[in-house]
Amino acid sequence: MNKEQKKNVQYDAYAKYILSQKEVLARILKFTIAEFQDLETEVIMELIEGEPLVSKVSTEPGETNQTFHDKITGNNTENTELGEGTIFFDVIFYVRMKDGVSRIINFALNKN
C-alpha cells in the first residue's frame, strides 16, 4: 500500500468514526428528516437505538447477522452488486420515529 492509499484508508476510518457518533447522527437527522426538525438533539440521540454499526459485519457466509456485544444485532451491513463484489454500508443504525416505528438508516461517505 502506497502513501496515498494509506492516507485514504485513514481518512475513511476517521470519517466513519465521526459519523457514527450519536450527537453527529442526531444533528444530521434533525436537519434532513422532517419528523425530527422540531426535536432537540438530545431527544433525537435517545431515539437512536443501540450503537451504530460501522463496517463491522463480515461478508463471509455464516458470519453475518452476528451480535456485537450490546450493539445493534441482526443487520446485514453489506450489499452485493453483480460484477462489483461486496459493498459495506459505512454506518447503519435504527432510529425510533414519532409513531414508534423503528427505521433503518444507513449512511455512505463520499470523499468528493
DONU-953861 format. One line per field, with one value per residue: x, z, y of N, C-alpha, C in turn. Coordinates in steps of 0.001 Angstrom, whole numbers, m for minus. Each point is the difference from the previous one (the first is absolute). Layout:
# DONU-953861
n_east = [X:...]
n_up = [Z:...]
n_north = [Y:...]
ca_east = [X:...]
ca_up = [Z:...]
ca_north = [Y:...]
c_east = [X:...]
c_up = [Z:...]
c_north = [Y:...]
This chain:
# DONU-953861
n_east = [849:m242:721:m371:186:1126:257:m403:705:977:m122:m154:989:680:m323:182:1115:269:m310:671:426:m710:844:932:m335:m168:1104:555:m537:383:1061:m286:m557:m1093:m157:1255:m468:m1106:767:317:1249:m94:m1187:509:1017:m985:m429:1310:m404:518:1045:288:m250:1303:m368:m863:m984:513:565:796:m392:m1117:576:m1097:m647:1224:65:46:192:m117:599:m434:m995:312:1040:m368:1239:m365:396:m411:800:m708:1127:m518:m374:466:m1065:761:m1133:258:m1205:m452:m1254:m639:m1101:m491:m1026:m632:m284:1242:m83:802:883:422:1059:435:1251:253:1268:105:1173:m652]
n_up = [0:m956:74:m1248:m238:732:m642:m1118:400:403:m1107:m649:714:m99:m1276:m90:696:m652:m1148:689:334:1062:573:m768:235:1266:m150:m584:900:929:m760:20:1167:m682:256:m236:m910:641:m76:1285:m201:1277:m365:m1088:768:846:m1142:m18:m528:1122:m525:m763:m1014:85:m1201:815:m854:240:m1172:800:m775:695:m412:m730:303:373:1263:159:1051:379:m1145:m1010:m30:m732:m199:m1238:186:m834:m1187:m659:m847:m996:22:1164:386:1221:287:908:720:m114:171:842:218:1134:m400:1191:m817:m253:m1048:513:m1301:15:m428:m1077:494:m1229:308:m1144:280:m471:m552:m1137]
n_north = [m1167:886:1093:206:m1294:56:1125:m606:m1057:814:705:m1131:m510:1134:70:m1309:162:1109:m562:m888:1205:m382:845:m505:m1271:383:697:m1039:m831:867:95:m1312:m302:314:m1279:329:822:m346:m1067:11:345:350:474:530:370:277:515:233:m1131:m458:m601:1043:m805:m115:m424:m595:m163:m1190:m104:m677:m1013:141:1109:89:1117:348:m392:1300:m786:1262:m239:716:m864:m1048:770:m160:350:m963:349:m1059:612:m469:m671:353:m1207:m161:723:603:48:1300:519:m913:470:m305:638:313:m106:1157:m768:m72:126:m1055:856:m625:610:232:269:574:m108:1218:m191:m76]
ca_east = [m849:830:m304:m1314:m1012:m64:m669:m1422:m533:m117:m1087:m1239:m215:m340:m1311:m1003:m37:m725:m1389:m688:m307:m1433:m251:110:m1147:m1208:m31:m303:m1423:m767:8:m305:m1265:m1018:m530:917:368:m444:530:1346:1021:71:m1160:265:1031:m670:m797:915:14:1271:1142:152:1004:884:773:430:m535:744:m788:154:m1210:m86:559:m797:m1046:540:m151:1218:m170:m1313:m310:m1104:217:m888:103:983:445:626:m861:812:m414:571:1209:645:457:m795:105:m446:m561:937:m611:m1397:m573:m1450:m484:m1426:m705:m1050:m1109:458:576:1439:444:1430:658:1396:729:1202:893:644:1079:m155]
ca_up = [0:m71:954:m320:386:1465:365:m284:986:1251:m187:40:1374:839:m416:513:1457:295:m415:831:1310:78:m70:m1412:m683:410:m721:m1405:m62:277:m1143:m1266:60:532:1283:1089:m26:1190:1198:452:m340:1073:m156:m1183:390:750:m946:m740:761:7:m510:m1449:m497:m970:m775:945:m271:m1027:m1157:m170:306:1370:955:29:1025:1294:1093:356:1384:208:m1167:m840:m511:m1057:m1200:m1046:m405:m1309:m1167:m1077:m1349:m1006:m631:825:1266:1161:423:1373:354:908:1325:m33:1344:135:712:280:m518:890:59:747:m910:m211:m1397:m204:m698:m315:m622:m771:m65:m1281:185:m827]
ca_north = [1167:1201:1071:576:m983:18:1247:m191:m939:756:958:m767:m466:1155:510:m933:166:1241:m150:m989:577:290:1442:376:m599:726:1280:m299:m336:1220:914:m675:m735:916:m465:310:1418:722:m649:352:m993:m999:m886:m830:m965:m1066:m783:m876:m1243:m706:752:m175:m938:643:m992:m1028:m1331:m732:m433:m1444:m762:m491:954:1222:62:m370:953:705:444:601:821:m434:m1353:m453:823:m217:1330:m39:m126:m550:372:m876:507:1025:m536:377:1392:199:1291:647:117:m431:m13:159:1183:m73:1165:507:m960:m1163:m990:146:38:m218:1103:m288:1092:m318:1153:270:964:1191]
c_east = [904:m512:m1395:m1127:m168:m742:m1509:m667:m195:m1155:m1338:m324:m409:m1382:m1115:m132:m814:m1482:m769:m337:m1465:m303:48:m1195:m1289:m117:m322:m1489:m864:m121:m311:m1336:m1026:m505:884:292:m362:552:1393:959:54:m1144:225:1045:m624:m824:856:203:1344:1131:100:1092:802:862:489:m428:751:m925:81:m1292:40:532:m751:m1038:484:m283:1355:m210:m1391:m412:m1172:318:m943:52:1057:433:744:m1038:890:m607:722:1213:757:590:m889:289:m519:m657:941:m539:m1466:m511:m1520:m290:m1511:m649:m1086:m1155:379:629:1496:311:1500:527:1414:592:1181:821:599:1023:m227:m1235]
c_up = [0:964:m226:405:1516:493:m204:1002:1337:m70:152:1430:919:m340:527:1512:378:m310:868:1394:38:m88:m1447:m779:325:m740:m1489:m158:173:m1241:m1344:m22:744:1382:1191:141:1266:1299:337:m339:1035:m105:m1180:332:749:m909:m871:852:m117:m429:m1501:m333:m1095:m644:869:m359:m1163:m1139:m217:369:1429:1037:26:1104:1364:1029:300:1366:166:m1171:m776:m566:m1157:m1268:m937:m440:m1316:m1083:m1126:m1339:m982:m652:831:1281:1133:405:1429:125:1017:1424:m137:1431:m75:703:154:m461:995:150:722:m849:m153:m1487:m34:m816:m335:m748:m767:m103:m1387:195:m791:318]
c_north = [1242:1077:592:m952:m45:1235:m131:m940:710:984:m707:m435:1151:545:m905:125:1236:m165:m991:522:426:1492:495:m551:749:1327:m212:m314:1246:882:m664:m731:844:m405:363:1492:756:m573:516:m1146:m1119:m1008:m945:m1063:m1177:m903:m917:m1247:m706:916:m235:m1019:679:m1072:m1150:m1409:m631:m400:m1506:m723:m542:962:1323:m106:m467:1081:618:626:594:872:m583:m1376:m283:819:m535:1383:m44:m176:m509:376:m906:655:1024:m558:493:1430:87:1363:624:65:m386:m96:78:1313:m151:1297:421:m986:m1291:m1082:270:m53:m290:1168:m461:1181:m556:1275:113:1097:1280:786]
